[in-house]
Amino acid sequence: QVQLVESGGGLVQPGGSLRLSCAASGSIFSIYTMGWYRQAPGKPRELVAAMFNGGSTNYADSAKGRFTISRDNAKNTATLQMNSLKPEDTAVYYCKLTQRRIRTYDYWGQGTQVTVSS
């Protein structure tokens, strides 16, 4: 099994910044992607940003220009730097790790609350 521990959520004013971190441990053998998703009340979970092996990234349109994802492959960690936060960014943010060996294995963290409010 793989365990994902997220940290860094909290309350921030509009225009502020937060940095989310995700640390993976356990049976890690071949990470394909690490990424961040979010889910606001009454809405489906959606991709925020993901980074593939090799460094390519995928961002939601709402995150482009404001959020930056990074990974430390040696430490099996992923970080999401969020700047210029807006109230509509308020959600529970989840870390997701995908491994591949013949088939795909997805793992999710418990989530961390991000609230953007004045």
Order of alpha helices (4+ residues) and beta strands (2+ residues): beta-beta-beta-beta-beta-beta-beta-beta-beta-beta-beta
